[in-house]
Amino acid sequence: MKNKLLLAMVIAYLFGCTSFANDKEASTRQDAQASVASLSLHSTPILLGSSLLVDKSHTSDGSDRAQNGKPLFAGVMGAQAVTYKGYQYVIYYTAKDRGGYGDLFAEVVVARRKVTGHDWQHATLPVYRLTSDDAHNRQAIEISKGDGAIHISFDHHNLDRINYARTASGVADHPETLDWNDEVFTFQRNLGFPNNAVERVTYPKFYSLESGNVLMYFREGGAAKGEMQLALYDAKNSEWQYIRNISSSDGVYVQNVNGNKEPSTRGPYLAGGGPKFDANGRMHISWVFRERPVNCNPGKINGLDCNHGIYYTYSDDEGLTWYNNAGDLVADTRKGEVLSVETPGLEAVHVPTTLRPSNVSHNSVIDTKTGDYHLLLSHKTSPDGPARVHHYVRDTSGNWQKRVSGFSASNVTLTFLGDRLFAFAGRENAEIYYSDRADNFTEWHQVEMPIVDSKFGKIEGGYITWDLSLLNQGVASVIWQHAPGSIGAPSPIYVYDFELGEVSSCE
C-alpha cells in the first residue's frame, strides 16, 4: 500500500503535477488545483493504507452548556489535518478520565507522519489542559508558507480568549531535521495581543495565503449577536499584525412575519471552508445571518428558523477593504468601517427565514478556470416544501444563478479539479459527489465509497473530516473519530488514505 502511494506521487512529480520541495508548493495544496486537467475516477476509491491515530480521544458529555440538567453539545470532537512538503499533521484531543481509563485531563496533541506511511509521531502541547465539554470546541491547523511555521488553535465556544500555539519558523520546511516532541509548540494566548483583545471567541480557523501569510477568522460574540473578526499573521516578521473587526451585529432587518422594519441583532455564519481566493489573490466570503429577536419566525429566539440570506463581499488586500457584489467599496476597516445587514448590495441573494437556510450546509469554492464563485446552501424550495441543496453560482460580472442539486449533505468541502467540481461530505458520513463542466454543473453524481474492513464497514458515524492537500494527485485522506459507546466515553481516531483515480495530464 505504501509503495503504491509513493509510486503515484513519483509519477505525478515526473509529469509536473507536483513538487513537494518548491517554495510555493502550489501543486500540493487545495487552493492551487487548477494545474490538474482531469481525474479519471475509479469505480470505487482504492484504500491505500490506514492506521490508528489514537485509541482514546476526547468526546464531550455536554455538561458545559447543559440546560435544565440536560446535556447540550455532547459528542465527538474530531480532528483536523493538513499536508505540507511530504508530511501530514493532525491535531486532536486526548481522552479525559471519566472513570479510570485515561489521563486526568484532556490535552492537545499534534501528530505527524510521512505521507507515504502510517508511522505517527506525537507532540503534546505543554501546560495546556482542555477546559470544556462542548462538541463545538474543535481544532484548527495551518502552515504559513512564508516562514514554515505551524499554527494551531483549539478549545473555543464563546471563550474569553484565543487559545493558540505555534512552532518556530522553518519547522514545516525541514521536517526530517527536527525531533518531533513536546517542545515543538509554544502556547501564545490571544496571538500575543493583550488579554482584553477579545471577549467571546468561537470557531477560529486559519487560511494559508499565497503571499506566505496566514489569515485567522473567528466569530466574536454569540450566534445571534456576533461579529466577524480577522487576524493577519505576517510571515516575513513571523508575528501577528492585527485583530480587526469586519462586521456589525446591529442594524434594521425587514422581518418576514409582519414586514415591519425593526431593530435587531444577528450573528454571521461564514461559508464552510471560509474565505476563498481566486487566481488574482482576491478574497471572497459569503455567509448567512442568524437573526434575533423573536418574530423572524413565531416562537423562535434563534437557531435554524432565524437564518436568512446569502451575503457576499470581496477584498483585494487580505481583508483591509471590502466591496459589495456590484464592486462598490463598502467598508475600510482601517477607518473603523464594518459590514452590516444594512450595507448596500451586501445581500447578494434573498433567502428568507421562512425557507430555513442551513448554516452548516453553506460551502463555497472558486472555479479555477473561470473565476466563478460556487456556493452550496441547503434550504426549503418553498415555506411548505422540502429542504434541498441549492447550488448558487456567481460569475465574475457579479451575476448569480440558482440551481437545485440532486443530493443532500449537511457539511461538505467543495473543490475543483479541472473541469470537475467535487463535494466531499464529512461530519457524520464520508461521501463524495461531483458534477462536470460539460453539463454546466447541473447534474451531480455520487462516488461509491468502499468497505474499509470487516470490522467497521463503511466510514460513517462519529465525526469525519477530509484532508484534500494531495487531491491533485488523486489522493485524499479521511480522519475519522468513531462514535462513542456512551455519552462522554472516549473513542478512537483512524486515518485512511484513498486513491480516487488517476490524473491524466497537467496544464
Secondary structure by P-SEA (a helix, b strand, c coil): caaaaaaaaaaaaaaccccccccccccccccccccccccccccccccccccccccbbbbbccccccccccccccccccccccccccbbbbbbbcccccccccccbbbbbbbbbcccccbbbbbccccccccccccccbbbbbbccccbbbbbbcccccccccccccccccccccccccccccccbbbbccccccccccccccbbbbbbccccbbbbbbbcccccbbbbbbbbbccccccccccccccccccccccccccccccccbbbbccccccccccccbbbbbbbbbbcccccccccccccccbbbbccccccccccbbbcccccccccccccbbbccccccccccccccccccccccccccccccccbbbbbbbbbccccbbbbbbbbbbcccbbbbbbbbcccccbbbbbbcccbbbbbbcccccccccccccccccbbbbccccccccccccccccbbbbbcccccccbbbbbbbcccccccbbbbbbbbbbbcccccccc
